[in-house]
């Protein structure tokens, strides 16, 4: 069996943010990336960090040739957070904090204070879909490190879809990829120096619906690659740092937890976190029995870890106070690429997915400078 990919907190997407925080004069205690740090020594008019959701190494390699514009400019391969999910990863990107420090560990989280699983980006009960009004103990993911820049020669700007919570006075709202590239281009060509954080929700949505290796995903990645080539051609003295929050893999089968009776009866609440990395809170005295039976039934497709083991071995970072939210066990999907269908209000049979410790963990750091637009 192929090895699982553990987060490397010296070579991860978090370290892009750490390097940029230091560049902007923001206090930083995380490791920086020497390659990016050296690049930033140039006096660029604009520094733009573009995050394309789901655009990891696996989708790029499966859909684009080696001489493609994006692939030719991959400067370094990094790891995502674990779970490799948007909720967790983009919060680390924006706050420059480890998962254990900010607590936004998965799409669905269980809170003892209200006795419910909550889809935390939506503030909805994971099982019923009802809106949950709850003063969450989690850190404020909207408080981006870049808002605290002390380098006054750079104006801070963001580009996000409407549903992303951010400071409106800094933000340009977009809804399509074309609008995304137009907004970044327009800011780069304004007077003055700019630092831009820009988030695009694709190709993640396309891959969830259609799979990683499908014509729709290939066409979308080609469009993103050509969009980056166009940005390089249409701007001056700009460094584009292009990355992703995570990758994706094609789903090769489903395990429906809603049909699981024996193990489910041992739980204090429905499984939560994410479909390829579910968390389990087990009733007192049932942990050994639960672990033995889970591994017997699902051990080929999911590796079951104790949460204490993962915390001790820094899978969620070297520090932080939110480990208690992880319950007793966390499972990670293996290279059989199965996903659980969890008991939720809106269960999805995704064709492409992520969140486990396989190739969805690998993401690129792509560095493009203005003028690098030649055909390749």
Secondary structure as GFF3:
##gff-version 3
##sequence-region A 1 376
A	DSSP	alpha_helix	13	23	.	.	.	ID=ss1
A	DSSP	alpha_helix	34	39	.	.	.	ID=ss2
A	DSSP	beta_strand	46	52	.	.	.	ID=ss3
A	DSSP	alpha_helix	57	63	.	.	.	ID=ss4
A	DSSP	alpha_helix	69	72	.	.	.	ID=ss5
A	DSSP	beta_strand	74	79	.	.	.	ID=ss6
A	DSSP	alpha_helix	86	95	.	.	.	ID=ss7
A	DSSP	alpha_helix	99	102	.	.	.	ID=ss8
A	DSSP	beta_strand	108	111	.	.	.	ID=ss9
A	DSSP	beta_strand	116	119	.	.	.	ID=ss10
A	DSSP	beta_strand	124	125	.	.	.	ID=ss11
A	DSSP	three_ten_helix	145	148	.	.	.	ID=ss12
A	DSSP	beta_strand	154	161	.	.	.	ID=ss13
A	DSSP	three_ten_helix	168	170	.	.	.	ID=ss14
A	DSSP	beta_strand	171	174	.	.	.	ID=ss15
A	DSSP	alpha_helix	177	188	.	.	.	ID=ss16
A	DSSP	beta_strand	193	200	.	.	.	ID=ss17
A	DSSP	alpha_helix	204	210	.	.	.	ID=ss18
A	DSSP	alpha_helix	215	234	.	.	.	ID=ss19
A	DSSP	beta_strand	238	243	.	.	.	ID=ss20
A	DSSP	beta_strand	249	250	.	.	.	ID=ss21
A	DSSP	beta_strand	253	256	.	.	.	ID=ss22
A	DSSP	three_ten_helix	257	259	.	.	.	ID=ss23
A	DSSP	three_ten_helix	264	266	.	.	.	ID=ss24
A	DSSP	beta_strand	272	274	.	.	.	ID=ss25
A	DSSP	beta_strand	277	280	.	.	.	ID=ss26
A	DSSP	alpha_helix	287	298	.	.	.	ID=ss27
A	DSSP	beta_strand	302	306	.	.	.	ID=ss28
A	DSSP	alpha_helix	307	312	.	.	.	ID=ss29
A	DSSP	three_ten_helix	323	326	.	.	.	ID=ss30
A	DSSP	beta_strand	329	333	.	.	.	ID=ss31
A	DSSP	beta_strand	338	341	.	.	.	ID=ss32
A	DSSP	beta_strand	352	353	.	.	.	ID=ss33
A	DSSP	three_ten_helix	359	361	.	.	.	ID=ss34
A	DSSP	beta_strand	362	369	.	.	.	ID=ss35
###
